[in-house]
Each structure stands twice: as structure tokens, then as C-alpha cells.
Amino acid sequence: MTGKLLASKKETGLQIEEIEVPGYEKILKVTEAKSKLKALIAIHNTVLGPALGGIRIFPYASLDLALEDVLRLARGMTYKSAVAEVGFGGGKSVIMADPQKDKTEALLCAFGRAVECLKGKYICAEDVGCSVKDVGVIRKETKYVVGLAHEKSSGNPAPFTAWGTFRGIQSALKKVFGSDSLEGKTVALQGVGSVGEVLAELLFWHGARVTIADINQAKVAELQHKFGFKAVAVEQIFQEECDVFAPCAMGGIINDKTLPHLKCRIVAGCANNQLLKPENGEALKARRILYVPDFVINAGGLINVAHETEKRGYHPQSARNKTNQIYDVLTSIYEIAEKKQISTSRAALELGDYRLKYGVGKRSVEPYFHH
């Protein structure tokens, strides 16, 4: 994979190459030998505002797999931002590294220099494998960071993502069962990471019967002890009989192989890019399983950090109130899908396309960085 060289080692300590991908505004491959940085930054669309998206640190097996993931994630952020009306565009970045073994201050700082080269066209934040502490290190090299730990920042967005997902599950229950109560409902939760764990606790306190699965067996055991959850093997969670299957791990898990095993009425979770391909959304509709579009239900974290860029500073109540609106936005998407006899995934994309085409929610003032 080769591209146009944008910055040499002499100027920045980095090698930055541009990769042309149809439908994307800018894709950068960033490397630095000294820190062993190998990263990709994808900017999909900035019609409504500068691209905002997290940094995923993951040991991808190849550059092609990393590129595939970052392209899907960046596009998803475009639609997430558009539907949430936060005045940002879609972008994402991935660092090819094991966050447990390879993550160093030098690597994070090198990535920060790459973000700075874009002069605000891309704003980064935490994501899988990248913590609030990590983005604090990246901040040493660039101001274009959100979700930092300081008095005017929003900090860790996970609780807001979890709350938005919970509200989305409620909206789906209302649509399918006529009541949004979790009391007595069964939820199969795939993944109990930073967001999934918070969601699991919310489900517990609202009366749900929860089954969990995660590769982190220590976390599973902890939650089993704390809340009495049922635990199953990672490969078994798809086959659990439940009212709601909640994907809260990596993407692409609703696919031709897993679909036939689903025994649920609703698919609603916080993972990004849950559908491996668009046809999977149509297949869920054919099976009369209500799919809650991932880029709508999991927008709480984005909404939270977006509030941090207002000049008045971060107000958690405002972020909470807007996150609560996910319930109503999803209800309107179900109505659109039913009226047009299309899948909910298609209805959500059409809503996003409309807002992009007509500039609904377009940013009118520059983001403000209090740090």
C-alpha cells in the first residue's frame, strides 16, 4: 500500500502518506520508526463540521485489516454525528499495537504530532485500547483532543454511551412489547468492557435478567459475584434465548454465520458497526428482529464530548438531556422504517443522508478547546 508522501521524517519525525479511497476526504498512513508507531487516520466527511472520532489501539494482523476497520468506523462516525446533530463530521483513527504491551508515551506523542499536522480537521478522543490517561499524553503534542481529565472537560464518555444505549433498549422494548420496562426481560450482553459493564449495572437495577460473555474472565467473574449474572462462553452468547441481544464488543458480529443462531426479538447494543454488511440489516427485518441502528443508539459518548467544545464549558446535565433524546430519535426511525417498509438500518442511513444533504445541524462556530 503506497500513497503520496506529505511529511518527511526531517520535518516532524514522522512519515505521513496519503492513501486515496473513493468517498473519503482524507486517509493518512502514519509511521515513525523510533516509537514504532504505525497508524491510520481516516476523515470521511466534514460537511457538518470537523471530523471527530476516537483512537482505537488494536493489534491488527495486517494493514489491510486496519484500513478496513478505520474506514468503517469513520463512515459510522459521519452518520452518528449527523443523526445526533452535534455539529461534527466523521473521522476515526487506529494505531496498530497491542495496548497491553506496545503502548508507550513515545508512541502516543508521535501520534499526537500526526493529529496536529491536520490543524483541526480531525479531533481525537479515547476509544477501545485508548484511555482518558492516554489522550492526556497525546494532548502534549496537539490541542485537538476531547475527553480529557480536567475541570472543563467531559472525561470518560463511557457512562453516557451506556446510558444512551440503555435508553435505546427501552425504546425498542416499547416498540416490540408495548412497554419500555426492563422488569423481567432477558438481555444477552456480549462484552462487558468500559461501556458494557456500566450498561450491565443499569440493566440489573432496572430488573432485567442478564447473561454476559467476555474474553476477560476476571471481569465476568467479578460481575457474576456482584450481580448474580449468568455467564456463558463467548461463542455461546449468540445462541442464548433472550428478549434483547446486546452487542457491546467489536464490530461485524451480526453476519451470515451468527444470524441463524439468534434467538431474540431485539438487537440493541453499544458496539460500532454491528452489521458486517448492509444485507444483514435486511435479514434481521425478514426475521422480524428489531435492529436498533448502532450509530444512533451508541451516540451518548459523542454527545458528551461534543458538549465539552462549547465556549461556556462542559455541562453534564445538558449532555445527559441530549443523550436522553436518543429514545425519541430511535422511535422516529422505527416509524420511518414501518411507513416506508424498509429496514431500520436503511431508515437510519436515510435520515443521516438527509441531514448531510441539507446541512441540518451544521456547526456555525469553531469548537472551543478549554485545555
C-alpha positions in Angstrom: 0.0 0.0 0.0 1.6 3.3 -1.1 0.5 6.9 -1.2 1.6 10.4 -1.7 4.2 11.5 0.8 3.0 14.5 2.8 5.6 15.0 5.6 9.1 13.7 5.9 10.9 12.5 9.0 13.1 15.5 9.0 10.2 17.9 9.5 8.1 16.1 12.0 9.8 12.9 13.0 7.0 11.1 11.1 6.4 9.6 7.7 2.9 10.6 6.6 1.4 9.3 3.4 -2.0 9.9 1.9 -4.0 7.0 0.6 -6.8 7.8 -1.8 -10.0 6.0 -1.1 -13.2 6.9 -3.1 -15.8 8.6 -0.9 -13.4 9.7 1.8 -11.9 13.1 2.2 -8.5 12.1 3.5 -6.8 8.9 4.7 -3.4 9.1 6.2 -0.9 6.3 7.0 1.4 7.5 9.7 4.6 5.7 10.8 7.6 6.5 13.0 10.5 4.1 13.4 11.7 5.4 16.8 8.4 4.9 18.6 7.3 2.0 16.4 4.1 3.9 15.5 2.0 2.6 12.7 -1.3 4.3 12.5 -4.1 5.3 10.1 -6.3 8.4 10.3 -9.5 8.4 8.3 -11.6 11.5 7.6 -14.8 10.5 5.9 -17.0 13.7 5.8 -16.7 17.2 7.2 -19.8 18.7 5.7 -21.4 19.4 9.1 -18.1 20.2 11.0 -14.6 19.0 11.7 -14.2 15.2 11.9 -14.4 13.8 15.5 -13.7 10.3 16.4 -11.8 8.1 18.8 -8.4 6.4 18.6 -8.6 2.6 18.6 -5.4 0.8 19.6 -5.5 -2.8 18.5 -3.0 -5.4 17.3 -4.4 -5.8 13.7 -3.0 -8.7 11.8 -2.3 -6.6 8.7 -2.5 -3.0 7.4 -5.4 -4.0 5.1 -7.5 -5.2 8.1 -6.7 -2.0 10.0 -7.7 0.1 6.9 -10.9 -1.8 6.6 -11.8 -1.2 10.2 -10.9 2.5 10.2 -12.9 3.2 7.0 -16.0 1.5 8.5 -15.5 3.4 11.8 -15.0 6.8 10.2 -18.1 6.4 8.0 -20.1 5.3 11.0 -19.0 8.5 12.8 -20.3 10.6 10.0 -23.8 9.2 10.4 -23.6 9.1 14.2 -22.7 12.8 14.2 -25.3 13.7 11.6 -28.2 11.9 13.3 -27.2 13.2 16.8 -26.9 16.8 15.4 -23.7 17.7 17.3 -22.1 19.8 14.5 -19.2 17.4 13.8 -18.1 15.3 10.9 -16.9 11.7 10.7 -13.4 10.5 11.4 -11.5 7.8 13.2 -8.0 6.6 13.8 -6.4 3.2 14.6 -3.0 2.5 16.0 -1.6 -0.9 15.1 -0.3 -2.0 18.5 -1.2 -4.2 21.5 -2.5 -1.8 24.1 -1.2 -4.1 26.9 2.3 -4.5 25.6 3.2 -1.8 23.0 1.6 1.4 24.2 4.3 3.9 25.2 4.4 7.6 25.8 6.7 8.0 22.8 4.1 6.2 20.6 1.2 8.3 21.8 3.2 11.5 21.5 4.2 10.6 17.9 0.5 10.0 17.1 -0.3 13.4 18.7 2.1 15.1 16.3 0.3 13.5 13.4 -3.1 14.8 14.6 -1.5 18.3 15.0 -0.5 18.2 11.3 -4.2 18.2 10.4 -4.7 21.5 12.1 -8.2 20.7 13.5 -9.6 18.8 10.5 -9.6 15.7 12.8 -10.3 15.8 16.6 -9.4 12.7 18.5 -10.7 11.0 21.7 -10.4 7.8 23.6 -11.7 4.5 22.3 -11.0 0.8 22.5 -7.5 0.3 23.9 -7.0 4.1 24.4 -7.8 5.5 27.8 -8.5 9.0 29.2 -5.0 8.9 30.5 -3.6 8.1 27.1 -5.4 11.1 25.4 -3.8 13.2 28.1 -0.4 12.1 26.9 -1.5 12.8 23.2 -2.5 16.3 24.4 1.1 17.2 24.9 1.5 17.3 21.2 -1.8 18.7 20.0 -4.8 20.7 21.3 -7.2 18.7 19.0 -8.3 16.3 21.7 -11.5 15.9 23.7 -12.5 13.8 26.7 -9.5 14.9 28.8 -9.5 14.8 32.6 -9.7 18.5 33.7 -12.3 20.8 35.3 -13.9 21.9 32.0 -13.7 18.5 30.2 -16.2 15.7 30.0 -13.8 13.0 31.0 -14.6 9.4 30.3 -17.6 9.2 27.9 -18.4 5.5 28.7 -21.3 6.3 31.2 -23.0 8.4 28.6 -22.6 5.8 25.9 -24.0 3.2 28.3 -27.0 5.5 29.3 -27.8 6.2 25.6 -27.7 2.5 24.9 -30.0 1.8 27.8 -32.4 4.4 26.6 -32.2 2.8 23.1 -33.0 -0.6 24.5 -36.0 0.9 26.3 -37.3 2.5 23.0 -37.0 -0.9 21.3 -38.9 -2.7 24.2 -41.6 -0.1 23.8 -41.9 -0.8 20.1 -41.9 -4.6 20.4 -43.7 -5.2 23.7 -45.7 -2.0 24.2 -43.8 -1.1 27.4 -40.2 0.1 27.9 -39.9 -1.6 31.3 -36.9 -3.9 31.7 -38.5 -5.7 34.6 -38.3 -9.5 33.9 -36.8 -9.0 30.4 -33.8 -11.1 29.4 -30.7 -9.5 27.9 -27.8 -11.4 26.5 -24.9 -8.9 26.8 -21.8 -9.6 24.6 -18.9 -7.7 26.1 -18.5 -6.1 29.5 -15.8 -3.5 28.8 -15.8 0.1 29.9 -19.3 0.7 28.4 -20.7 -2.8 28.6 -20.0 -3.0 32.3 -21.9 0.2 33.0 -24.8 -1.0 30.8 -24.9 -4.3 32.7 -25.3 -2.5 36.0 -28.1 -0.3 34.6 -29.9 -3.4 33.4 -29.6 -5.0 36.8 -31.0 -2.1 38.7 -34.0 -1.9 36.3 -34.9 -5.5 36.9 -33.5 -7.3 33.8 -32.3 -10.9 33.8 -28.8 -10.6 32.3 -26.5 -13.1 30.7 -22.9 -12.0 30.0 -20.0 -13.1 27.9 -16.5 -11.6 27.6 -12.9 -12.8 26.9 -12.0 -11.1 30.2 -12.8 -13.9 32.5 -11.8 -12.0 35.6 -14.3 -9.2 34.8 -17.0 -11.8 34.1 -16.4 -13.5 37.5 -16.5 -10.1 39.2 -19.9 -9.2 37.7 -21.2 -12.7 38.4 -20.4 -12.3 42.0 -21.6 -8.7 42.3 -24.9 -9.0 40.4 -25.6 -12.7 40.1 -25.5 -12.6 36.3 -25.5 -15.8 34.3 -22.2 -16.2 32.3 -21.7 -18.2 29.1 -18.8 -18.8 26.8 -18.1 -16.1 24.2 -19.1 -18.3 21.3 -22.4 -19.3 23.1 -23.8 -15.8 23.7 -25.3 -15.7 20.2 -27.4 -18.7 20.9 -28.9 -17.5 24.2 -32.7 -17.3 24.2 -33.5 -13.7 25.2 -35.6 -10.7 24.5 -32.6 -8.5 23.7 -29.2 -9.4 22.3 -26.8 -6.5 23.2 -23.6 -6.5 21.2 -21.0 -4.4 23.2 -17.7 -5.7 21.8 -16.1 -5.4 18.4 -18.0 -4.8 15.1 -19.2 -7.1 12.4 -20.8 -9.6 14.8 -24.2 -9.7 13.0 -23.3 -11.7 9.9 -24.3 -14.6 7.8 -22.8 -17.1 10.3 -24.3 -15.6 13.5 -27.7 -14.6 12.2 -29.2 -18.0 12.1 -28.4 -18.6 15.7 -30.0 -15.5 17.2 -33.0 -16.3 19.5 -34.1 -12.7 20.3 -36.7 -10.1 19.4 -34.3 -7.2 19.5 -30.7 -6.5 18.7 -29.6 -3.4 20.6 -26.1 -2.7 21.9 -23.3 -0.2 22.0 -20.8 -1.8 19.6 -19.9 0.1 16.5 -20.6 -1.4 13.0 -22.6 -4.4 14.3 -23.7 -5.4 10.8 -20.9 -6.9 8.8 -22.7 -5.9 5.6 -25.9 -3.9 4.8 -27.8 -7.1 3.8 -27.6 -8.3 7.4 -29.9 -5.5 8.4 -32.4 -6.7 5.8 -32.1 -10.2 7.1 -32.9 -9.1 10.6 -36.0 -7.4 9.2 -37.0 -10.6 7.4 -36.7 -12.5 10.6 -38.9 -9.9 12.4 -36.0 -9.0 14.8 -35.9 -5.3 15.5 -32.4 -3.9 14.9 -31.6 -0.7 16.8 -29.1 1.1 14.5 -25.7 1.2 16.3 -24.6 4.6 15.2 -27.8 6.1 16.8 -28.0 4.1 20.0 -24.3 4.5 20.9 -24.1 8.3 20.3 -24.1 9.2 24.0 -20.3 9.3 24.3 -20.1 11.5 21.2 -22.8 13.8 22.5 -21.0 14.1 25.8 -17.6 15.1 24.4 -19.3 17.4 21.9 -20.6 19.5 24.8 -17.1 19.9 26.0 -16.2 22.0 22.9 -18.8 24.7 23.7 -17.3 28.0 24.8 -19.3 28.1 28.1 -17.6 24.8 29.1 -18.9 21.3 29.8 -22.3 20.9 31.5 -23.2 17.2 32.3 -26.9 18.0 32.6 -27.0 19.3 29.0 -25.2 16.2 27.8 -27.5 13.9 29.7 -30.6 15.7 28.4 -29.5 15.4 24.8 -28.5 11.7 25.3 -32.0 11.1 26.6 -33.3 12.2 23.2 -31.8 9.0 21.7 -35.0 7.3 22.8 -37.2 9.7 20.7 -34.8 9.7 17.7 -35.0 5.9 17.5 -38.8 5.9 17.9 -39.0 8.2 14.8 -36.6 5.8 12.9 -38.9 2.8 13.7 -41.8 4.9 12.4 -40.0 5.8 9.2 -39.0 2.1 8.6 -42.5 0.9 9.2 -44.1 3.6 7.0 -41.7 3.0 4.1 -41.5 -0.8 4.6 -37.7 -0.7 4.9 -35.2 -1.9 7.5 -34.4 0.2 10.5 -30.8 0.3 9.4 -31.8 1.7 6.0 -34.1 4.2 7.7 -31.3 5.5 9.9 -28.9 5.9 7.0 -31.6 7.8 5.0 -32.1 10.1 8.0 -28.4 10.7 8.1 -28.1 11.3 4.4 -31.0 13.9 4.6 -29.2 15.8 7.3 -25.9 15.8 5.4 -27.5 16.9 2.1 -29.4 19.8 3.7 -26.8 20.8 6.3 -29.1 20.0 9.3 -27.2 20.6 12.5 -24.2 22.2 10.7 -21.6 23.8 13.0 -21.8 27.6 13.0 -18.9 28.3 15.4 -15.5 26.8 15.8 -15.0 24.1 18.5 -13.6 25.6 21.7 -10.7 23.8 23.4 -10.6 24.8 27.1 -7.3 23.0 27.8 
